[in-house]
């Protein structure tokens, strides 16, 4: 075993953080994420592949993942059409799967394959420079039929920026993802969940839907894939439903996903598919258009 290579790979894994937030009031589900999560480092096209620690390659986990991934499955739930954040209302035992920080070739593709085996869809919140660097993988997500959102261009902490600089970063990220996949992206998630009322209002005014988080898998921790599954399910048992935060830039996420989906299915959860529904034009505009046609 080349331990230097293994240690180097683990160092890369530590540097690749997910999306958490600074502590806020105790009533918020976002409390404490920032204190636990490393800062994000975007993947580059020539970055080394994240190594898979030998302790992950446990026969039990591998066997369960392969066996449970075989169909038929009854995990897919309803399709939820949303025009704004208030439309995202989940019933008991309903979850929305979300993946941040990609697309990442070799990882995002495998996550899509796993979702296919279970017949479910997810929402991918893409970092602009990642989509720009890997447009083919971004388009594969689109072709798969998953919801797509933006996640800024460089994944900065917007709370540490001026309002104008933050809005520029948000717009740049949205434009990069839109260009990569060839269509507009209606969803958005704050890096580290570091939001503000002013930013949320401005984003809503631009007809973008903020994707909040109810269940943090903490898959950015250097723990085993099975630990990620157990941690996620524990939160779901307590809450009963919610939007699950994961990241498609980690090998542990790729490896744990079949087991997580199998566990969700056995416990009677349903995965909800998100679909954007454009807000209809105001009635006054429709009347004006009708009047114009009558004059003509």
SULSULMO-V957698 format. One record per helix or strand of 2 or more residues. SS is the DSSP state (h for helix, s for strand). FROM is the first residue (numbers start at 1). TO is the last residue. If there is no record, write none. Layout:
BEGIN
ss: [SS:SS]
from: [FROM:FROM]
to: [TO:TO]
END
This chain:
BEGIN
ss: [h:h:h:h:s:h:s:h:s:h:h:s:h:h:s:h:h:s:s:h:s:h:s:h]
from: [3:33:54:59:76:85:94:108:123:128:135:147:158:163:187:191:197:209:215:225:242:251:270:283]
to: [15:36:56:68:82:87:100:118:126:133:144:150:160:181:188:193:205:210:216:239:247:266:276:295]
END
